[in-house]
Amino acid sequence: MMKRIVVTMLACAALQHGLRAGQADKNAGEAVMEEKHIYKVVEKRELNLFVIKPADWKPADARPAAVFFHGGGWMGGTPAQFSEHGKYLASRGMVCVLVEYRLLTKPEQTPEVCIRDAQSAMRWVRARAGELGIDPARIASGGGSAGGHLAAYCGLMNGMDDPQDNLTVSARADAMLLFNPVFDNGPSGYGYKRVGENYMAFSPLHNVATGAPPTIVFFGDQDNLVSVETAAVFKRKMDAVGAVCEVIIYEGMKHGFFNYAIQDHIPYYMTILACDRFLVDLGWLQGQPTLDTGNADLGTVHSYLLQSSPNTSGAINSKETIND
């Protein structure tokens, strides 16, 4: 039976993990934004990715990296969705990559081309780790919604490779940062109408196995696409194979709550701080977070969240970690 443990309040977590206001200029200055690269040409179309580097970056570095895939139901969205996430993590010392991939145009299409492009992007980054100042053994995949599905595929599955890829280079992620991922594509999950009875070839939830990378997953308990129970199933599967997995449920939050523009950026603050702490725990980052909260001090953030909870006694500002 699933057991939930409320582990902290946002205001307390912010104090513990060094959330600081008034550093907007400092953070922006620590990241060099968006070198544009063509990682693939397919169907006479150039596909781009955007590399965000720390200001003190050098080619000889061996930094951890995060490769982000945007959401949009495999049909829409842009790489800019994770621009703020990438800039912040670059200010903390990572190299971040925002990926453009082909989108679906017909309801009968499966997301196979999206998966192919995601894996091509992962291979492009790993193959050029020496040029990008990246440690090829510390490349995380990240993404939201359908992009979370692609990120989870890169961490948990293989196959559906683009024939033009160099298959001697692994597309496997070494960690996963998943924001309400639609990673259940089975009969009761998202995208089943597209993939049908072949869902096992697409669904990361159904392919968790020994060797799964350390993972942090964020959900809102009001998500209309992914249920809290699906999150619990994923956690149980990861635990069963001995994988590090943290699933955080934010009460009152809907699908897409993590995006930068939502609710005065506060859900973004919550989730990016949790990513920061997770990456520190992995040894990928060091020191305290340096996140800028703009004009919102800790008291204001705390009060805002309390006032935003329509159906709980202030619990919207708490996070729940699923344990078994």
N, C-alpha and C positions, 0 to 999 in steps of 0.2 A: 504494500500500500504506500502511496506517495506521501511523504512527510515534508512539510514546508517549514523552514525556520526563518523568521524575520531576523536579519543579522545586523542591520544598522539603519540609521536615518541619514538622508543626504547631508544635512548640516553637520552631523558628526563625522561622516565619511570625509567631507571636505576638510574639516579640521585635521583629521588624522593623516590625510594624504596630501596636504600642502596646497590646497586650492587657494590661489591668490588673485586679487583684482588688480587692475591698473597696469597690466603688462602688454597691452595690445601692440604697441610699437615694438617692444622687445621680441615678442613671439614672431611677429611678421618679419623682423629683421633676421631671424635665425633660420629661415627657410628660403631657398631659392626656388621660385615657382615655375613649374611646368616647362621643362624641355620637351619638345614634341618630337616623337620618333614614329616612323612607320615600322610596325612590327610584322606586317603581313600584307601581301597583295593577293586578293582572291576575287574571282569573278570580275576582274578588271577594276576592282575597288581597293584603294589604300585604306588600311585600318591603322589607326593611330593609338598611341598611348602617351601619357604625360608623366614625366619623371620629376618628382619634387625632392630636392636635396637640401640638407642642412647647409648653413652658410660656410661652415668650416670644413665642408666636404673635400676629400682628396681622392683621386682615382685609386690610390694604394690602400684606402680604407677597406675594412671588412665589416661593414655595418649590417645590422638586421634590416630587413625590408618588409613592406606590406604591399600587396597587389590588390587593388580594390575594383570590384565589379558592381556597377549601378543596378538598381532595380527598375521595375516597369513592366512586369509580367512577361518578360522576354520580347515585348512589343514596343517599348518606349523607354524614355529616360536618357540621360547623358552622363559621361564620366564626371561632370562637375558636381554630382550629388555628394561625392566624398572629398571635395576639395578642402573643406575646413578640417576634416579628419586628417587628411594627408599633410596639410600645412602644420597642424599641431604636432603630429608625430614626427615630422621632419625637424621641427624645432627642438624635439627631445632627442634627436640623434639618428633617426631612422631615414632610410631612403624609401619614399612612397611612390607608387605607380597607380595611375588612374587609367582604366582600360575602356576603349571603344570596342564594341563587338557588333556583329550583324544582328538585326532584329527580325522578328517574325512578322509576316504580313498577311498570313491566312490562318483561319482557325484550325485547319487540319494539320498544320505544320507542327512537328515536334521541336523541342529546343536543341536538337543535335548540332545545328550550325553554331549556336551560342556556346555550347560546350566545346566544340572544336576550337573556336576562337579563344575561349578562356584558357584552354590548355596551351595553345600556341603562344599566348601572352606570357604564361608562366615559363615556358621553355625559352622564350626570347630573353626574359629577365635573367634566368639562371645561366644561360649560355654567355651572357655579357656581364656576369657578376664582376669580373676583373675590371672592366671598363667603367662600371657603375659604382664601384667601391662597395660592393655588397658581399656578404658572406653567403655563398650558395647553399649552405646548410641551415640558414636562418631566413627563409622566405615564407612569410605568412600569406594566406589568401584571406581576403575580407570582402564582405558585400552585404547588401540589404535586399530582402524579399527575393525576387528572381535572381538578383546578383548574389544573394546569400546562397541560393541553390548552386550557382556556378562555383562559388568559393568552396562550398561543401563537397561538390563533385571533385574538385582538384585535390581536396584533402583526403577523400575516402574512396575514390573510385578511379578507374582507368578505362581505356577504350575510347571509341569515337574520336580517334586521333585524325588530324588533318594529314593526308598522305604526303603533303609537301614538308611537314615538320621533320626535324632531326630527332628521331625517336630514341637516339642514344642519350638525349638530354631529358631528365625527368621533369614532368609537369606537377609532381606531387608537392603539396604545401607542407611546410614544417610546423605550422600552427594555423589556427583558424579564428577569425574575428567575425562572428555571424550576427547580423542584425535582422531580427524576425525573418529568418530564411524560410522559404517554401521548400523545405527539404524532404517533405513527405509527398511523393507523387503517386502513391498507391491508391486503391479504390476510394478511400475516404479523404484523400489529400488533394492538394492544389495541383492542377495540370493533368489530372488523370484523363480528362477528355481528350487531351492531346496525345498522350503516350499509350493509353489503353492497357491491354494485357501485357505489354512489353515494359511495364513500369519498373521492373527490377533492373533494367539497363539504365534507368534514369534517376532513380530515387536514392539519394544518399542515406536516408533513414533506414533503408532496407539493405544497406551495404556496409554497415559499421563492422569492422573486423580488427583483429590484433594488429597493432602498429598504427592505429589511428592517432593523429597528431593532437597535442594539447589544444583545447578549444574553449572559448568563451562565447556564450550565446545570450542574446537579449530578446525578450518578448514583453509585450503588454498583455495584461489579462483580459483586455477588451478587443483583442485582435480578431477580426472577422475572417481571416484566411488561415491562421495557424492557431490551434487550440493549446491551452496550457497542458492538456494531457499529452499532446504530441511532443511538447517539450520534455515532459516527464519520461516518455518512452525513449526519446533520444538519450536522455541522461542515463537511464537504466542500461541501455545498450552499450554506451561508452564505458560505464562502470564495469560491465560484465567482461569487457576485453582489456581492462586495466588502463584505460586511457584517462588522462587528466581532462576533466570537463566541468565547467561551471556554467550553470544555467540561471540567469537572473530574470525574475518576473517583476515588472513594474505595474503596480495596481492602478487601474483607471486608464491605462494607456492603450491606444489603438494602433493598428498597423501603420508603420511609417513614423512612429513617434520619435525616433532617434534622429530625424533629419534636422539640420542646423536651424532652419527657419521656423520650426515648430515651437510654440509656447515660449516665446522670448528666449529661445536657445536652451532652456533648462534641461529638457530630456537629453539634448546633445551633451551638455555638461556632465550629466550623470553617467552616460554610457561611455564617453571618451575617457573620463576619469577611471572608470572600471577597466577599460582597455589598458590604460597606462599602468595601473596596479598589477594587472594580469601579466603584462610584458615585463615589468620589474620582477615579478615572481619567477618568470622564466629565465631571468638573467639577461634579457635582451635590452632593457633600459636600466639606467641607474639613477639614483637620487629621487628627489621629490617632484611631483608634477608642477608645471609652471603655467597652468591653464589660466587664461584671461577670462574673467566673468563680466567684463564691461562695467556697467554701473550697478550691477546687482551684487550687493554684499550678501554674506551668508545668512543674515537674519531675513533679508528680503526674499532670498531663494526659499528658505524654510517656510516663511509665511505664505508665499505664493503657492507652494505645493499643497499646504494644508487647505487653503481656500479653494483649490482646484479639485478636491476630492468629493464627488457627488454622492458616492455610495459606500464610503468607508469612513471610519473615525480617524481621519488624518493619515491613512495608510498609503496614500498615493506617493508619499515621499519616503516610503520604506521600500527596501528591495528584499525579495525572497529568493533564497537559494534552494533549489530542489535537491534534496538528499533522499536516499533510500535507506 
